[in-house]
Amino acid sequence: MKYALVTGGTKGIGKAISQALLERNYFVILNYANDDDSANETYIELNKQYSDQLRIIKEDLSQPENIAIFCNKVKEITKSIEVLVLNAGKTDRSSFGETDYNTWLSVFETNLFAPYFIIQELNSIMPWDSSIIVTGSVMGIYPHSMSISYGVSKAAVHAMVKNLVKFLSPFGIRINAIAPGFIETEWQKNKPDEIKKNIERKISLSRFGTPEEIAEAVIFLIHNKYINGEILKVDGAYSFM
Ligand SMILES: NC(=O)c1ccc[n+]([C@@H]2O[C@H](COP(=O)([O-])OP(=O)(O)OC[C@H]3O[C@@H](n4cnc5c(N)ncnc54)[C@H](OP(=O)(O)O)[C@@H]3O)[C@@H](O)[C@H]2O)c1
C-alpha cells in the first residue's frame, strides 16, 4: 500500500484531499493542530469506510520544535511516503497598520517554514516517482488590501516550490503547488454575506469553489508525471471580472 501524508487533513480542503487519497487506496496520515472534536469526527467518519487505512497525528506545526517530533512520529508509522501534501495554513486578517510582528512571524512559520522543514526532514523517505503538493493561494498571486502577511507568505510558498525543483528532481520527486481561489470551508463561513457577494462578483464563475474541486486538482498533479514546479490556480477565474 502507498502512503500519503496530509497536514491540516481533518477539515476543509485537507479533509477532501485525504478522502480522495483514501478512495484511491492510499494509507493516509492526517495531521491537525488544535480542534480535537473535529479531528475525532473526521476520524470516525473516514474510518467507517476506510478502516485500518488512516492515522491522525496531532501536532501544531507552527512551532519550530514540533517539526522534528512530528516527522519522527510519521517515520514510526511508515518508512516510505509517496505523496506529501503540505496544506495546513493560517491567516491574519489585520490591515497594514495593525499587523504586529509576532502574528506576522506565526503566519510565516505555519504557511512557509513548516512545509520547507518538513520536506527537508521527509524527502529522504520519498521513493522515486513520488509527489509533493503544497497549498498556496491566489492571495499569493494577486495583491490585496487585507491579510498581507498571508498573501506574502503564500507568494513565498509558490517561490519555494519553484526553488526546490532542482533539489528534488534528481531523486524522482516532483513538487507543485495548488493555488485555490475562494473555497467553501470554515475559513470563509464567518465572512459577512456582503463581503462574500463582493468576492463572487470578482469570480467569473460567480461562486466559491468546493474542497472537492481542489482535491480533484491535487489528484491530477499526483497522476500527471510531467508536471513539475507548477503553481496550478483553481479559482473559477478570480479577478477576470
Ligand atoms: N478556504 C479557502 O478559501 C482557501 C483559499 C486559498 C488557500 N487556502 C489554503 O488551504 C489550506 C487549507 O485551508 P482550509 O480552508 O481547508 O482551512 P480549514 O478548513 O480551517 O482547515 C485547516 C486545517 O489545518 C489545520 N491546521 C491549522 N493550523 C495548523 C498548524 N499550525 N499545524 C497543524 N495543522 C494546522 C487545522 O487543524 P485545527 O482545526 O486543529 O486547527 C485544520 O485541519 C490553507 O493552507 C489555506 O491557506 C484556503
The ligand as an SDF file (V2000), in Angstrom:
LIG
                    3D

 48 52  0  0  0  0  0  0  0  0999 V2000
  -10.5630   28.1870    2.0970 N   0  0  0  0  0  0  0  0  0  0  0  0
  -10.0490   28.9990    1.1940 C   0  0  0  0  0  0  0  0  0  0  0  0
  -10.7410   29.8410    0.6250 O   0  0  0  0  0  0  0  0  0  0  0  0
   -8.5840   28.9000    0.8330 C   0  0  0  0  0  0  0  0  0  0  0  0
   -8.1420   29.6110   -0.2870 C   0  0  0  0  0  0  0  0  0  0  0  0
   -6.8140   29.5370   -0.6680 C   0  0  0  0  0  0  0  0  0  0  0  0
   -5.9370   28.7550    0.0630 C   0  0  0  0  0  0  0  0  0  0  0  0
   -6.3970   28.0900    1.1610 N   0  0  0  0  0  0  0  0  0  0  0  0
   -5.4040   27.2930    1.8830 C   0  0  0  0  0  0  0  0  0  0  0  0
   -5.8770   25.9670    2.0140 O   0  0  0  0  0  0  0  0  0  0  0  0
   -5.3520   25.3880    3.2010 C   0  0  0  0  0  0  0  0  0  0  0  0
   -6.4620   24.7570    3.9940 C   0  0  0  0  0  0  0  0  0  0  0  0
   -7.4310   25.7540    4.2840 O   0  0  0  0  0  0  0  0  0  0  0  0
   -8.9360   25.3780    4.6630 P   0  0  0  0  0  0  0  0  0  0  0  0
   -9.7780   26.4700    4.1430 O   0  0  0  0  0  0  0  0  0  0  0  0
   -9.2420   23.9710    4.3120 O   0  0  0  0  0  0  0  0  0  0  0  0
   -8.8690   25.5560    6.2520 O   0  0  0  0  0  0  0  0  0  0  0  0
   -9.6720   24.8200    7.4460 P   0  0  0  0  0  0  0  0  0  0  0  0
  -10.9570   24.2660    6.9620 O   0  0  0  0  0  0  0  0  0  0  0  0
   -9.6940   25.8110    8.5590 O   0  0  0  0  0  0  0  0  0  0  0  0
   -8.7000   23.6140    7.8400 O   0  0  0  0  0  0  0  0  0  0  0  0
   -7.4210   23.9010    8.3040 C   0  0  0  0  0  0  0  0  0  0  0  0
   -6.7440   22.6130    8.7380 C   0  0  0  0  0  0  0  0  0  0  0  0
   -5.3700   22.9290    9.0220 O   0  0  0  0  0  0  0  0  0  0  0  0
   -5.0700   22.5600   10.3690 C   0  0  0  0  0  0  0  0  0  0  0  0
   -4.0830   23.4890   10.9080 N   0  0  0  0  0  0  0  0  0  0  0  0
   -4.1630   24.8300   11.0360 C   0  0  0  0  0  0  0  0  0  0  0  0
   -3.0460   25.3190   11.6160 N   0  0  0  0  0  0  0  0  0  0  0  0
   -2.2370   24.2440   11.8340 C   0  0  0  0  0  0  0  0  0  0  0  0
   -0.9600   24.0750   12.4130 C   0  0  0  0  0  0  0  0  0  0  0  0
   -0.2840   25.1120   12.9010 N   0  0  0  0  0  0  0  0  0  0  0  0
   -0.4420   22.8300   12.4970 N   0  0  0  0  0  0  0  0  0  0  0  0
   -1.1090   21.7560   12.0160 C   0  0  0  0  0  0  0  0  0  0  0  0
   -2.3370   21.8490   11.4660 N   0  0  0  0  0  0  0  0  0  0  0  0
   -2.8870   23.0740   11.3870 C   0  0  0  0  0  0  0  0  0  0  0  0
   -6.4020   22.6500   11.0840 C   0  0  0  0  0  0  0  0  0  0  0  0
   -6.3620   21.9280   12.3160 O   0  0  0  0  0  0  0  0  0  0  0  0
   -7.1660   22.5300   13.5980 P   0  0  0  0  0  0  0  0  0  0  0  0
   -8.5810   22.5900   13.1620 O   0  0  0  0  0  0  0  0  0  0  0  0
   -6.9310   21.5610   14.6720 O   0  0  0  0  0  0  0  0  0  0  0  0
   -6.5890   23.8890   13.8480 O   0  0  0  0  0  0  0  0  0  0  0  0
   -7.3170   22.0390   10.0190 C   0  0  0  0  0  0  0  0  0  0  0  0
   -7.1820   20.6340    9.9970 O   0  0  0  0  0  0  0  0  0  0  0  0
   -4.5930   26.5130    3.9150 C   0  0  0  0  0  0  0  0  0  0  0  0
   -3.2230   26.4270    3.6260 O   0  0  0  0  0  0  0  0  0  0  0  0
   -5.1650   27.7650    3.2980 C   0  0  0  0  0  0  0  0  0  0  0  0
   -4.2360   28.8220    3.3180 O   0  0  0  0  0  0  0  0  0  0  0  0
   -7.6800   28.1390    1.5520 C   0  0  0  0  0  0  0  0  0  0  0  0
  1  2  1  0
  2  3  2  0
  2  4  1  0
  4  5  1  0
  4 48  2  0
  5  6  2  0
  6  7  1  0
  7  8  2  0
  8  9  1  0
  8 48  1  0
  9 10  1  0
  9 46  1  0
 10 11  1  0
 11 12  1  0
 11 44  1  0
 12 13  1  0
 13 14  1  0
 14 15  2  0
 14 16  1  0
 14 17  1  0
 17 18  1  0
 18 19  2  0
 18 20  1  0
 18 21  1  0
 21 22  1  0
 22 23  1  0
 23 24  1  0
 23 42  1  0
 24 25  1  0
 25 26  1  0
 25 36  1  0
 26 27  1  0
 26 35  1  0
 27 28  2  0
 28 29  1  0
 29 30  1  0
 29 35  2  0
 30 31  1  0
 30 32  2  0
 32 33  1  0
 33 34  2  0
 34 35  1  0
 36 37  1  0
 36 42  1  0
 37 38  1  0
 38 39  2  0
 38 40  1  0
 38 41  1  0
 42 43  1  0
 44 45  1  0
 44 46  1  0
 46 47  1  0
M  CHG  2   8   1  16  -1
M  END
$$$$
